[in-house]
Amino acid sequence: MPKDAAEANAITKKATEPVTQANEQARQAWRSWVIPAVGSMAFFSSMLINGFKNYKQYGFPAHVFTNSDWLLMSLPAVVVVVALSDIFLNGETYD
C-alpha cells in the first residue's frame, strides 16, 4: 500500500508509462504517413486541375502523342499497381 498520495501518484505514473510511450510511438508512425500524404495530395490535385483546364482548352491531344508520351503517362498507374500488388499479393504481416 502506498504511504501517501504522492507515492500513489508516482506508482500510477510509473505503471502507465509504457502505455503512454506506445501511444506516442503509434502517433508518430501515423504522422510520418500523413505528412507526405498531404503533400502528395496537394501535388496530385494541382495536377488534376491543370489537366482539366488543358482538356477544356485543347481537348485530348491523342493525335500528337508519341510512344514515349504514352509510356510517360502510364508510369503513375504502373507504380500504383506494383505497390499495391507488393502489399496484397506477398501477404506481408505486421505483427
mmCIF file as gemmi writes it, N, C-alpha and C atoms, coordinates in Angstrom:
data_model
loop_
_atom_site.group_PDB
_atom_site.id
_atom_site.type_symbol
_atom_site.label_atom_id
_atom_site.label_alt_id
_atom_site.label_comp_id
_atom_site.label_asym_id
_atom_site.label_entity_id
_atom_site.label_seq_id
_atom_site.pdbx_PDB_ins_code
_atom_site.Cartn_x
_atom_site.Cartn_y
_atom_site.Cartn_z
_atom_site.occupancy
_atom_site.B_iso_or_equiv
_atom_site.pdbx_formal_charge
_atom_site.auth_seq_id
_atom_site.auth_asym_id
_atom_site.pdbx_PDB_model_num
ATOM 1 N N . MET Axp A 1 ? 0.844 -1.188 0 1 0 ? 1 A 1
ATOM 2 C CA . MET Axp A 1 ? 0 0 0 1 0 ? 1 A 1
ATOM 3 C C . MET Axp A 1 ? 0.877 1.234 0 1 0 ? 1 A 1
ATOM 4 N N . PRO Axp A 2 ? 0.515 2.216 -0.824 1 0 ? 2 A 1
ATOM 5 C CA . PRO Axp A 2 ? 1.255 3.478 -0.802 1 0 ? 2 A 1
ATOM 6 C C . PRO Axp A 2 ? 1.047 4.194 0.53 1 0 ? 2 A 1
ATOM 7 N N . LYS Axp A 3 ? 2.107 4.875 0.95 1 0 ? 3 A 1
ATOM 8 C CA . LYS Axp A 3 ? 2.052 5.575 2.239 1 0 ? 3 A 1
ATOM 9 C C . LYS Axp A 3 ? 1.272 6.881 2.155 1 0 ? 3 A 1
ATOM 10 N N . ASP Axp A 4 ? 1.348 7.551 0.99 1 0 ? 4 A 1
ATOM 11 C CA . ASP Axp A 4 ? 0.627 8.816 0.842 1 0 ? 4 A 1
ATOM 12 C C . ASP Axp A 4 ? 0.241 9.025 -0.62 1 0 ? 4 A 1
ATOM 13 N N . ALA Axp A 5 ? -0.417 10.137 -0.891 1 0 ? 5 A 1
ATOM 14 C CA . ALA Axp A 5 ? -0.914 10.427 -2.24 1 0 ? 5 A 1
ATOM 15 C C . ALA Axp A 5 ? 0.232 10.602 -3.233 1 0 ? 5 A 1
ATOM 16 N N . ALA Axp A 6 ? 1.33 11.186 -2.803 1 0 ? 6 A 1
ATOM 17 C CA . ALA Axp A 6 ? 2.466 11.394 -3.697 1 0 ? 6 A 1
ATOM 18 C C . ALA Axp A 6 ? 3.041 10.057 -4.155 1 0 ? 6 A 1
ATOM 19 N N . GLU Axp A 7 ? 3.151 9.129 -3.234 1 0 ? 7 A 1
ATOM 20 C CA . GLU Axp A 7 ? 3.666 7.805 -3.596 1 0 ? 7 A 1
ATOM 21 C C . GLU Axp A 7 ? 2.683 7.075 -4.517 1 0 ? 7 A 1
ATOM 22 N N . ALA Axp A 8 ? 1.4 7.218 -4.274 1 0 ? 8 A 1
ATOM 23 C CA . ALA Axp A 8 ? 0.378 6.601 -5.127 1 0 ? 8 A 1
ATOM 24 C C . ALA Axp A 8 ? 0.446 7.185 -6.533 1 0 ? 8 A 1
ATOM 25 N N . ASN Axp A 9 ? 0.622 8.494 -6.639 1 0 ? 9 A 1
ATOM 26 C CA . ASN Axp A 9 ? 0.744 9.136 -7.946 1 0 ? 9 A 1
ATOM 27 C C . ASN Axp A 9 ? 1.992 8.656 -8.67 1 0 ? 9 A 1
ATOM 28 N N . ALA Axp A 10 ? 3.097 8.494 -7.948 1 0 ? 10 A 1
ATOM 29 C CA . ALA Axp A 10 ? 4.331 8.015 -8.555 1 0 ? 10 A 1
ATOM 30 C C . ALA Axp A 10 ? 4.162 6.597 -9.088 1 0 ? 10 A 1
ATOM 31 N N . ILE Axp A 11 ? 3.475 5.754 -8.33 1 0 ? 11 A 1
ATOM 32 C CA . ILE Axp A 11 ? 3.229 4.378 -8.767 1 0 ? 11 A 1
ATOM 33 C C . ILE Axp A 11 ? 2.342 4.366 -10.01 1 0 ? 11 A 1
ATOM 34 N N . THR Axp A 12 ? 1.287 5.174 -9.989 1 0 ? 12 A 1
ATOM 35 C CA . THR Axp A 12 ? 0.376 5.252 -11.139 1 0 ? 12 A 1
ATOM 36 C C . THR Axp A 12 ? 1.115 5.751 -12.374 1 0 ? 12 A 1
ATOM 37 N N . LYS Axp A 13 ? 1.934 6.769 -12.219 1 0 ? 13 A 1
ATOM 38 C CA . LYS Axp A 13 ? 2.692 7.326 -13.345 1 0 ? 13 A 1
ATOM 39 C C . LYS Axp A 13 ? 3.636 6.274 -13.912 1 0 ? 13 A 1
ATOM 40 N N . LYS Axp A 14 ? 4.326 5.554 -13.042 1 0 ? 14 A 1
ATOM 41 C CA . LYS Axp A 14 ? 5.261 4.517 -13.479 1 0 ? 14 A 1
ATOM 42 C C . LYS Axp A 14 ? 4.525 3.385 -14.19 1 0 ? 14 A 1
ATOM 43 N N . ALA Axp A 15 ? 3.329 3.04 -13.728 1 0 ? 15 A 1
ATOM 44 C CA . ALA Axp A 15 ? 2.563 1.944 -14.319 1 0 ? 15 A 1
ATOM 45 C C . ALA Axp A 15 ? 1.996 2.316 -15.695 1 0 ? 15 A 1
ATOM 46 N N . THR Axp A 16 ? 1.664 3.58 -15.89 1 0 ? 16 A 1
ATOM 47 C CA . THR Axp A 16 ? 1.065 3.995 -17.161 1 0 ? 16 A 1
ATOM 48 C C . THR Axp A 16 ? 2.106 4.469 -18.176 1 0 ? 16 A 1
ATOM 49 N N . GLU Axp A 17 ? 3.371 4.527 -17.793 1 0 ? 17 A 1
ATOM 50 C CA . GLU Axp A 17 ? 4.421 4.987 -18.706 1 0 ? 17 A 1
ATOM 51 C C . GLU Axp A 17 ? 4.504 4.166 -19.995 1 0 ? 17 A 1
ATOM 52 N N . PRO Axp A 18 ? 4.493 2.831 -19.95 1 0 ? 18 A 1
ATOM 53 C CA . PRO Axp A 18 ? 4.575 2.06 -21.2 1 0 ? 18 A 1
ATOM 54 C C . PRO Axp A 18 ? 3.413 2.338 -22.158 1 0 ? 18 A 1
ATOM 55 N N . VAL Axp A 19 ? 2.222 2.515 -21.613 1 0 ? 19 A 1
ATOM 56 C CA . VAL Axp A 19 ? 1.062 2.811 -22.458 1 0 ? 19 A 1
ATOM 57 C C . VAL Axp A 19 ? 1.229 4.169 -23.12 1 0 ? 19 A 1
ATOM 58 N N . THR Axp A 20 ? 1.687 5.143 -22.361 1 0 ? 20 A 1
ATOM 59 C CA . THR Axp A 20 ? 1.906 6.488 -22.902 1 0 ? 20 A 1
ATOM 60 C C . THR Axp A 20 ? 2.959 6.45 -23.999 1 0 ? 20 A 1
ATOM 61 N N . GLN Axp A 21 ? 4.029 5.728 -23.773 1 0 ? 21 A 1
ATOM 62 C CA . GLN Axp A 21 ? 5.092 5.626 -24.784 1 0 ? 21 A 1
ATOM 63 C C . GLN Axp A 21 ? 4.592 4.903 -26.031 1 0 ? 21 A 1
ATOM 64 N N . ALA Axp A 22 ? 3.815 3.86 -25.866 1 0 ? 22 A 1
ATOM 65 C CA . ALA Axp A 22 ? 3.274 3.128 -27.013 1 0 ? 22 A 1
ATOM 66 C C . ALA Axp A 22 ? 2.319 4.002 -27.812 1 0 ? 22 A 1
ATOM 67 N N . ASN Axp A 23 ? 1.498 4.779 -27.117 1 0 ? 23 A 1
ATOM 68 C CA . ASN Axp A 23 ? 0.58 5.687 -27.816 1 0 ? 23 A 1
ATOM 69 C C . ASN Axp A 23 ? 1.339 6.742 -28.601 1 0 ? 23 A 1
ATOM 70 N N . GLU Axp A 24 ? 2.396 7.275 -28.026 1 0 ? 24 A 1
ATOM 71 C CA . GLU Axp A 24 ? 3.193 8.29 -28.725 1 0 ? 24 A 1
ATOM 72 C C . GLU Axp A 24 ? 3.906 7.684 -29.931 1 0 ? 24 A 1
ATOM 73 N N . GLN Axp A 25 ? 4.385 6.463 -29.79 1 0 ? 25 A 1
ATOM 74 C CA . GLN Axp A 25 ? 5.039 5.791 -30.912 1 0 ? 25 A 1
ATOM 75 C C . GLN Axp A 25 ? 4.036 5.557 -32.048 1 0 ? 25 A 1
ATOM 76 N N . ALA Axp A 26 ? 2.822 5.138 -31.719 1 0 ? 26 A 1
ATOM 77 C CA . ALA Axp A 26 ? 1.788 4.939 -32.739 1 0 ? 26 A 1
ATOM 78 C C . ALA Axp A 26 ? 1.43 6.263 -33.406 1 0 ? 26 A 1
ATOM 79 N N . ARG Axp A 27 ? 1.332 7.324 -32.603 1 0 ? 27 A 1
ATOM 80 C CA . ARG Axp A 27 ? 1.03 8.649 -33.15 1 0 ? 27 A 1
ATOM 81 C C . ARG Axp A 27 ? 2.101 9.088 -34.129 1 0 ? 27 A 1
ATOM 82 N N . GLN Axp A 28 ? 3.368 8.897 -33.774 1 0 ? 28 A 1
ATOM 83 C CA . GLN Axp A 28 ? 4.476 9.308 -34.647 1 0 ? 28 A 1
ATOM 84 C C . GLN Axp A 28 ? 4.51 8.472 -35.928 1 0 ? 28 A 1
ATOM 85 N N . ALA Axp A 29 ? 4.178 7.188 -35.813 1 0 ? 29 A 1
ATOM 86 C CA . ALA Axp A 29 ? 4.155 6.33 -37.001 1 0 ? 29 A 1
ATOM 87 C C . ALA Axp A 29 ? 3.1 6.811 -37.991 1 0 ? 29 A 1
ATOM 88 N N . TRP Axp A 30 ? 1.895 7.102 -37.505 1 0 ? 30 A 1
ATOM 89 C CA . TRP Axp A 30 ? 0.837 7.588 -38.402 1 0 ? 30 A 1
ATOM 90 C C . TRP Axp A 30 ? 1.148 8.979 -38.908 1 0 ? 30 A 1
ATOM 91 N N . ARG Axp A 31 ? 1.752 9.79 -38.088 1 0 ? 31 A 1
ATOM 92 C CA . ARG Axp A 31 ? 2.118 11.146 -38.51 1 0 ? 31 A 1
ATOM 93 C C . ARG Axp A 31 ? 3.143 11.096 -39.643 1 0 ? 31 A 1
ATOM 94 N N . SER Axp A 32 ? 4.073 10.139 -39.584 1 0 ? 32 A 1
ATOM 95 C CA . SER Axp A 32 ? 5.068 10.015 -40.657 1 0 ? 32 A 1
ATOM 96 C C . SER Axp A 32 ? 4.419 9.574 -41.967 1 0 ? 32 A 1
ATOM 97 N N . TRP Axp A 33 ? 3.228 9.017 -41.898 1 0 ? 33 A 1
ATOM 98 C CA . TRP Axp A 33 ? 2.481 8.666 -43.096 1 0 ? 33 A 1
ATOM 99 C C . TRP Axp A 33 ? 1.641 9.849 -43.583 1 0 ? 33 A 1
ATOM 100 N N . VAL Axp A 34 ? 1.043 10.585 -42.663 1 0 ? 34 A 1
ATOM 101 C CA . VAL Axp A 34 ? 0.117 11.651 -43.022 1 0 ? 34 A 1
ATOM 102 C C . VAL Axp A 34 ? 0.833 12.846 -43.678 1 0 ? 34 A 1
ATOM 103 N N . ILE Axp A 35 ? 1.97 13.228 -43.146 1 0 ? 35 A 1
ATOM 104 C CA . ILE Axp A 35 ? 2.647 14.428 -43.653 1 0 ? 35 A 1
ATOM 105 C C . ILE Axp A 35 ? 2.997 14.296 -45.14 1 0 ? 35 A 1
ATOM 106 N N . PRO Axp A 36 ? 3.635 13.206 -45.586 1 0 ? 36 A 1
ATOM 107 C CA . PRO Axp A 36 ? 3.878 13.085 -47.028 1 0 ? 36 A 1
ATOM 108 C C . PRO Axp A 36 ? 2.59 12.938 -47.837 1 0 ? 36 A 1
ATOM 109 N N . ALA Axp A 37 ? 1.571 12.308 -47.24 1 0 ? 37 A 1
ATOM 110 C CA . ALA Axp A 37 ? 0.312 12.138 -47.964 1 0 ? 37 A 1
ATOM 111 C C . ALA Axp A 37 ? -0.332 13.481 -48.269 1 0 ? 37 A 1
ATOM 112 N N . VAL Axp A 38 ? -0.237 14.418 -47.346 1 0 ? 38 A 1
ATOM 113 C CA . VAL Axp A 38 ? -0.808 15.751 -47.565 1 0 ? 38 A 1
ATOM 114 C C . VAL Axp A 38 ? -0.099 16.439 -48.73 1 0 ? 38 A 1
ATOM 115 N N . GLY Axp A 39 ? 1.228 16.372 -48.737 1 0 ? 39 A 1
ATOM 116 C CA . GLY Axp A 39 ? 1.98 16.975 -49.836 1 0 ? 39 A 1
ATOM 117 C C . GLY Axp A 39 ? 1.684 16.312 -51.163 1 0 ? 39 A 1
ATOM 118 N N . SER Axp A 40 ? 1.574 14.984 -51.145 1 0 ? 40 A 1
ATOM 119 C CA . SER Axp A 40 ? 1.276 14.261 -52.378 1 0 ? 40 A 1
ATOM 120 C C . SER Axp A 40 ? -0.111 14.607 -52.897 1 0 ? 40 A 1
ATOM 121 N N . MET Axp A 41 ? -1.081 14.716 -51.991 1 0 ? 41 A 1
ATOM 122 C CA . MET Axp A 41 ? -2.438 15.064 -52.421 1 0 ? 41 A 1
ATOM 123 C C . MET Axp A 41 ? -2.495 16.483 -52.982 1 0 ? 41 A 1
ATOM 124 N N . ALA Axp A 42 ? -1.722 17.391 -52.407 1 0 ? 42 A 1
ATOM 125 C CA . ALA Axp A 42 ? -1.685 18.757 -52.937 1 0 ? 42 A 1
ATOM 126 C C . ALA Axp A 42 ? -1.118 18.743 -54.359 1 0 ? 42 A 1
ATOM 127 N N . PHE Axp A 43 ? -0.049 17.999 -54.563 1 0 ? 43 A 1
ATOM 128 C CA . PHE Axp A 43 ? 0.54 17.884 -55.899 1 0 ? 43 A 1
ATOM 129 C C . PHE Axp A 43 ? -0.439 17.23 -56.858 1 0 ? 43 A 1
ATOM 130 N N . PHE Axp A 44 ? -1.067 16.14 -56.422 1 0 ? 44 A 1
ATOM 131 C CA . PHE Axp A 44 ? -1.986 15.408 -57.283 1 0 ? 44 A 1
ATOM 132 C C . PHE Axp A 44 ? -3.196 16.254 -57.66 1 0 ? 44 A 1
ATOM 133 N N . SER Axp A 45 ? -3.755 16.979 -56.702 1 0 ? 45 A 1
ATOM 134 C CA . SER Axp A 45 ? -4.918 17.814 -57.017 1 0 ? 45 A 1
ATOM 135 C C . SER Axp A 45 ? -4.537 18.948 -57.957 1 0 ? 45 A 1
ATOM 136 N N . SER Axp A 46 ? -3.357 19.528 -57.783 1 0 ? 46 A 1
ATOM 137 C CA . SER Axp A 46 ? -2.89 20.566 -58.702 1 0 ? 46 A 1
ATOM 138 C C . SER Axp A 46 ? -2.726 19.996 -60.11 1 0 ? 46 A 1
ATOM 139 N N . MET Axp A 47 ? -2.187 18.783 -60.201 1 0 ? 47 A 1
ATOM 140 C CA . MET Axp A 47 ? -2.014 18.132 -61.497 1 0 ? 47 A 1
ATOM 141 C C . MET Axp A 47 ? -3.367 17.884 -62.162 1 0 ? 47 A 1
ATOM 142 N N . LEU Axp A 48 ? -4.347 17.408 -61.382 1 0 ? 48 A 1
ATOM 143 C CA . LEU Axp A 48 ? -5.671 17.147 -61.949 1 0 ? 48 A 1
ATOM 144 C C . LEU Axp A 48 ? -6.339 18.425 -62.437 1 0 ? 48 A 1
ATOM 145 N N . ILE Axp A 49 ? -6.259 19.482 -61.642 1 0 ? 49 A 1
ATOM 146 C CA . ILE Axp A 49 ? -6.865 20.753 -62.039 1 0 ? 49 A 1
ATOM 147 C C . ILE Axp A 49 ? -6.258 21.25 -63.341 1 0 ? 49 A 1
ATOM 148 N N . ASN Axp A 50 ? -4.936 21.188 -63.448 1 0 ? 50 A 1
ATOM 149 C CA . ASN Axp A 50 ? -4.283 21.624 -64.691 1 0 ? 50 A 1
ATOM 150 C C . ASN Axp A 50 ? -4.654 20.72 -65.855 1 0 ? 50 A 1
ATOM 151 N N . GLY Axp A 51 ? -4.805 19.414 -65.595 1 0 ? 51 A 1
ATOM 152 C CA . GLY Axp A 51 ? -5.224 18.506 -66.654 1 0 ? 51 A 1
ATOM 153 C C . GLY Axp A 51 ? -6.617 18.836 -67.166 1 0 ? 51 A 1
ATOM 154 N N . PHE Axp A 52 ? -7.55 19.123 -66.253 1 0 ? 52 A 1
ATOM 155 C CA . PHE Axp A 52 ? -8.907 19.503 -66.667 1 0 ? 52 A 1
ATOM 156 C C . PHE Axp A 52 ? -8.916 20.819 -67.439 1 0 ? 52 A 1
ATOM 157 N N . LYS Axp A 53 ? -8.106 21.784 -66.976 1 0 ? 53 A 1
ATOM 158 C CA . LYS Axp A 53 ? -8.039 23.062 -67.697 1 0 ? 53 A 1
ATOM 159 C C . LYS Axp A 53 ? -7.472 22.867 -69.103 1 0 ? 53 A 1
ATOM 160 N N . ASN Axp A 54 ? -6.43 22.048 -69.236 1 0 ? 54 A 1
ATOM 161 C CA . ASN Axp A 54 ? -5.857 21.775 -70.559 1 0 ? 54 A 1
ATOM 162 C C . ASN Axp A 54 ? -6.856 21.062 -71.457 1 0 ? 54 A 1
ATOM 163 N N . TYR Axp A 55 ? -7.578 20.094 -70.883 1 0 ? 55 A 1
ATOM 164 C CA . TYR Axp A 55 ? -8.573 19.368 -71.668 1 0 ? 55 A 1
ATOM 165 C C . TYR Axp A 55 ? -9.673 20.301 -72.145 1 0 ? 55 A 1
ATOM 166 N N . LYS Axp A 56 ? -10.105 21.188 -71.262 1 0 ? 56 A 1
ATOM 167 C CA . LYS Axp A 56 ? -11.167 22.124 -71.627 1 0 ? 56 A 1
ATOM 168 C C . LYS Axp A 56 ? -10.705 23.065 -72.745 1 0 ? 56 A 1
ATOM 169 N N . GLN Axp A 57 ? -9.446 23.481 -72.667 1 0 ? 57 A 1
ATOM 170 C CA . GLN Axp A 57 ? -8.949 24.445 -73.654 1 0 ? 57 A 1
ATOM 171 C C . GLN Axp A 57 ? -8.509 23.779 -74.954 1 0 ? 57 A 1
ATOM 172 N N . TYR Axp A 58 ? -7.869 22.593 -74.877 1 0 ? 58 A 1
ATOM 173 C CA . TYR Axp A 58 ? -7.271 21.993 -76.07 1 0 ? 58 A 1
ATOM 174 C C . TYR Axp A 58 ? -7.886 20.654 -76.473 1 0 ? 58 A 1
ATOM 175 N N . GLY Axp A 59 ? -8.682 20.045 -75.622 1 0 ? 59 A 1
ATOM 176 C CA . GLY Axp A 59 ? -9.15 18.691 -75.892 1 0 ? 59 A 1
ATOM 177 C C . GLY Axp A 59 ? -8.041 17.697 -75.586 1 0 ? 59 A 1
ATOM 178 N N . PHE Axp A 60 ? -8.31 16.414 -75.796 1 0 ? 60 A 1
ATOM 179 C CA . PHE Axp A 60 ? -7.295 15.397 -75.524 1 0 ? 60 A 1
ATOM 180 C C . PHE Axp A 60 ? -6.439 15.216 -76.764 1 0 ? 60 A 1
ATOM 181 N N . PRO Axp A 61 ? -5.147 15.498 -76.678 1 0 ? 61 A 1
ATOM 182 C CA . PRO Axp A 61 ? -4.288 15.514 -77.873 1 0 ? 61 A 1
ATOM 183 C C . PRO Axp A 61 ? -3.713 14.146 -78.233 1 0 ? 61 A 1
ATOM 184 N N . ALA Axp A 62 ? -4.559 13.135 -78.32 1 0 ? 62 A 1
ATOM 185 C CA . ALA Axp A 62 ? -4.082 11.789 -78.637 1 0 ? 62 A 1
ATOM 186 C C . ALA Axp A 62 ? -3.388 11.752 -80.001 1 0 ? 62 A 1
ATOM 187 N N . HIS Axp A 63 ? -3.793 12.625 -80.895 1 0 ? 63 A 1
ATOM 188 C CA . HIS Axp A 63 ? -3.248 12.61 -82.25 1 0 ? 63 A 1
ATOM 189 C C . HIS Axp A 63 ? -1.802 13.128 -82.311 1 0 ? 63 A 1
ATOM 190 N N . VAL Axp A 64 ? -1.324 13.79 -81.262 1 0 ? 64 A 1
ATOM 191 C CA . VAL Axp A 64 ? 0.044 14.317 -81.289 1 0 ? 64 A 1
ATOM 192 C C . VAL Axp A 64 ? 0.98 13.599 -80.32 1 0 ? 64 A 1
ATOM 193 N N . PHE Axp A 65 ? 0.483 12.649 -79.531 1 0 ? 65 A 1
ATOM 194 C CA . PHE Axp A 65 ? 1.34 11.937 -78.586 1 0 ? 65 A 1
ATOM 195 C C . PHE Axp A 65 ? 2.237 10.943 -79.311 1 0 ? 65 A 1
ATOM 196 N N . THR Axp A 66 ? 3.464 10.85 -78.843 1 0 ? 66 A 1
ATOM 197 C CA . THR Axp A 66 ? 4.388 9.826 -79.334 1 0 ? 66 A 1
ATOM 198 C C . THR Axp A 66 ? 4.343 8.646 -78.368 1 0 ? 66 A 1
ATOM 199 N N . ASN Axp A 67 ? 5.015 7.567 -78.726 1 0 ? 67 A 1
ATOM 200 C CA . ASN Axp A 67 ? 5.042 6.394 -77.842 1 0 ? 67 A 1
ATOM 201 C C . ASN Axp A 67 ? 5.662 6.73 -76.487 1 0 ? 67 A 1
ATOM 202 N N . SER Axp A 68 ? 6.685 7.577 -76.481 1 0 ? 68 A 1
ATOM 203 C CA . SER Axp A 68 ? 7.309 7.934 -75.2 1 0 ? 68 A 1
ATOM 204 C C . SER Axp A 68 ? 6.354 8.748 -74.327 1 0 ? 68 A 1
ATOM 205 N N . ASP Axp A 69 ? 5.482 9.551 -74.94 1 0 ? 69 A 1
ATOM 206 C CA . ASP Axp A 69 ? 4.475 10.287 -74.163 1 0 ? 69 A 1
ATOM 207 C C . ASP Axp A 69 ? 3.497 9.328 -73.501 1 0 ? 69 A 1
ATOM 208 N N . TRP Axp A 70 ? 3.046 8.324 -74.244 1 0 ? 70 A 1
ATOM 209 C CA . TRP Axp A 70 ? 2.122 7.347 -73.684 1 0 ? 70 A 1
ATOM 210 C C . TRP Axp A 70 ? 2.786 6.562 -72.554 1 0 ? 70 A 1
ATOM 211 N N . LEU Axp A 71 ? 4.054 6.202 -72.739 1 0 ? 71 A 1
ATOM 212 C CA . LEU Axp A 71 ? 4.784 5.481 -71.694 1 0 ? 71 A 1
ATOM 213 C C . LEU Axp A 71 ? 4.917 6.343 -70.446 1 0 ? 71 A 1
ATOM 214 N N . LEU Axp A 72 ? 5.231 7.611 -70.633 1 0 ? 72 A 1
ATOM 215 C CA . LEU Axp A 72 ? 5.378 8.53 -69.505 1 0 ? 72 A 1
ATOM 216 C C . LEU Axp A 72 ? 4.061 8.686 -68.748 1 0 ? 72 A 1
ATOM 217 N N . MET Axp A 73 ? 2.951 8.766 -69.466 1 0 ? 73 A 1
ATOM 218 C CA . MET Axp A 73 ? 1.651 8.914 -68.814 1 0 ? 73 A 1
ATOM 219 C C . MET Axp A 73 ? 1.21 7.636 -68.103 1 0 ? 73 A 1
ATOM 220 N N . SER Axp A 74 ? 1.704 6.487 -68.533 1 0 ? 74 A 1
ATOM 221 C CA . SER Axp A 74 ? 1.289 5.229 -67.9 1 0 ? 74 A 1
ATOM 222 C C . SER Axp A 74 ? 2.083 4.917 -66.634 1 0 ? 74 A 1
ATOM 223 N N . LEU Axp A 75 ? 3.216 5.559 -66.415 1 0 ? 75 A 1
ATOM 224 C CA . LEU Axp A 75 ? 4.069 5.236 -65.269 1 0 ? 75 A 1
ATOM 225 C C . LEU Axp A 75 ? 3.378 5.376 -63.912 1 0 ? 75 A 1
ATOM 226 N N . PRO Axp A 76 ? 2.614 6.436 -63.642 1 0 ? 76 A 1
ATOM 227 C CA . PRO Axp A 76 ? 1.95 6.502 -62.328 1 0 ? 76 A 1
ATOM 228 C C . PRO Axp A 76 ? 1.028 5.314 -62.067 1 0 ? 76 A 1
ATOM 229 N N . ALA Axp A 77 ? 0.291 4.891 -63.07 1 0 ? 77 A 1
ATOM 230 C CA . ALA Axp A 77 ? -0.601 3.744 -62.892 1 0 ? 77 A 1
ATOM 231 C C . ALA Axp A 77 ? 0.207 2.477 -62.637 1 0 ? 77 A 1
ATOM 232 N N . VAL Axp A 78 ? 1.308 2.312 -63.331 1 0 ? 78 A 1
ATOM 233 C CA . VAL Axp A 78 ? 2.162 1.133 -63.141 1 0 ? 78 A 1
ATOM 234 C C . VAL Axp A 78 ? 2.725 1.113 -61.73 1 0 ? 78 A 1
ATOM 235 N N . VAL Axp A 79 ? 3.185 2.259 -61.245 1 0 ? 79 A 1
ATOM 236 C CA . VAL Axp A 79 ? 3.757 2.337 -59.898 1 0 ? 79 A 1
ATOM 237 C C . VAL Axp A 79 ? 2.708 1.985 -58.844 1 0 ? 79 A 1
ATOM 238 N N . VAL Axp A 80 ? 1.499 2.493 -58.996 1 0 ? 80 A 1
ATOM 239 C CA . VAL Axp A 80 ? 0.43 2.19 -58.036 1 0 ? 80 A 1
ATOM 240 C C . VAL Axp A 80 ? 0.107 0.705 -58.047 1 0 ? 80 A 1
ATOM 241 N N . VAL Axp A 81 ? -0.006 0.099 -59.22 1 0 ? 81 A 1
ATOM 242 C CA . VAL Axp A 81 ? -0.328 -1.329 -59.325 1 0 ? 81 A 1
ATOM 243 C C . VAL Axp A 81 ? 0.78 -2.171 -58.701 1 0 ? 81 A 1
ATOM 244 N N . VAL Axp A 82 ? 2.035 -1.827 -58.97 1 0 ? 82 A 1
ATOM 245 C CA . VAL Axp A 82 ? 3.151 -2.59 -58.405 1 0 ? 82 A 1
ATOM 246 C C . VAL Axp A 82 ? 3.176 -2.461 -56.887 1 0 ? 82 A 1
ATOM 247 N N . ALA Axp A 83 ? 2.956 -1.266 -56.375 1 0 ? 83 A 1
ATOM 248 C CA . ALA Axp A 83 ? 2.971 -1.061 -54.924 1 0 ? 83 A 1
ATOM 249 C C . ALA Axp A 83 ? 1.839 -1.835 -54.253 1 0 ? 83 A 1
ATOM 250 N N . LEU Axp A 84 ? 0.643 -1.771 -54.812 1 0 ? 84 A 1
ATOM 251 C CA . LEU Axp A 84 ? -0.489 -2.494 -54.226 1 0 ? 84 A 1
ATOM 252 C C . LEU Axp A 84 ? -0.309 -4.008 -54.321 1 0 ? 84 A 1
ATOM 253 N N . SER Axp A 85 ? 0.243 -4.478 -55.428 1 0 ? 85 A 1
ATOM 254 C CA . SER Axp A 85 ? 0.459 -5.924 -55.549 1 0 ? 85 A 1
ATOM 255 C C . SER Axp A 85 ? 1.513 -6.387 -54.558 1 0 ? 85 A 1
ATOM 256 N N . ASP Axp A 86 ? 2.511 -5.568 -54.305 1 0 ? 86 A 1
ATOM 257 C CA . ASP Axp A 86 ? 3.526 -5.926 -53.311 1 0 ? 86 A 1
ATOM 258 C C . ASP Axp A 86 ? 2.906 -6.052 -51.928 1 0 ? 86 A 1
ATOM 259 N N . ILE Axp A 87 ? 1.974 -5.18 -51.62 1 0 ? 87 A 1
ATOM 260 C CA . ILE Axp A 87 ? 1.333 -5.21 -50.307 1 0 ? 87 A 1
ATOM 261 C C . ILE Axp A 87 ? 0.379 -6.393 -50.191 1 0 ? 87 A 1
ATOM 262 N N . PHE Axp A 88 ? -0.483 -6.587 -51.188 1 0 ? 88 A 1
ATOM 263 C CA . PHE Axp A 88 ? -1.559 -7.571 -51.066 1 0 ? 88 A 1
ATOM 264 C C . PHE Axp A 88 ? -1.182 -8.98 -51.51 1 0 ? 88 A 1
ATOM 265 N N . LEU Axp A 89 ? -0.358 -9.125 -52.522 1 0 ? 89 A 1
ATOM 266 C CA . LEU Axp A 89 ? -0.05 -10.455 -53.024 1 0 ? 89 A 1
ATOM 267 C C . LEU Axp A 89 ? 1.053 -11.149 -52.252 1 0 ? 89 A 1
ATOM 268 N N . ASN Axp A 90 ? 1.961 -10.389 -51.67 1 0 ? 90 A 1
ATOM 269 C CA . ASN Axp A 90 ? 3.062 -11.01 -50.929 1 0 ? 90 A 1
ATOM 270 C C . ASN Axp A 90 ? 2.649 -11.414 -49.52 1 0 ? 90 A 1
ATOM 271 N N . GLY Axp A 91 ? 1.471 -11.033 -49.118 1 0 ? 91 A 1
ATOM 272 C CA . GLY Axp A 91 ? 0.948 -11.467 -47.823 1 0 ? 91 A 1
ATOM 273 C C . GLY Axp A 91 ? 1.777 -10.992 -46.65 1 0 ? 91 A 1
ATOM 274 N N . GLU Axp A 92 ? 2.243 -9.763 -46.716 1 0 ? 92 A 1
ATOM 275 C CA . GLU Axp A 92 ? 3.029 -9.24 -45.595 1 0 ? 92 A 1
ATOM 276 C C . GLU Axp A 92 ? 2.149 -9.12 -44.369 1 0 ? 92 A 1
ATOM 277 N N . THR Axp A 93 ? 2.712 -9.479 -43.246 1 0 ? 93 A 1
ATOM 278 C CA . THR Axp A 93 ? 2.003 -9.315 -41.98 1 0 ? 93 A 1
ATOM 279 C C . THR Axp A 93 ? 2.794 -8.356 -41.105 1 0 ? 93 A 1
ATOM 280 N N . TYR Axp A 94 ? 2.086 -7.578 -40.362 1 0 ? 94 A 1
ATOM 281 C CA . TYR Axp A 94 ? 2.708 -6.614 -39.47 1 0 ? 94 A 1
ATOM 282 C C . TYR Axp A 94 ? 2.243 -6.918 -38.05 1 0 ? 94 A 1
ATOM 283 N N . ASP Axp A 95 ? 2.997 -7.741 -37.387 1 0 ? 95 A 1
ATOM 284 C CA . ASP Axp A 95 ? 2.637 -8.135 -36.02 1 0 ? 95 A 1
ATOM 285 C C . ASP Axp A 95 ? 3.265 -7.21 -35.008 1 0 ? 95 A 1
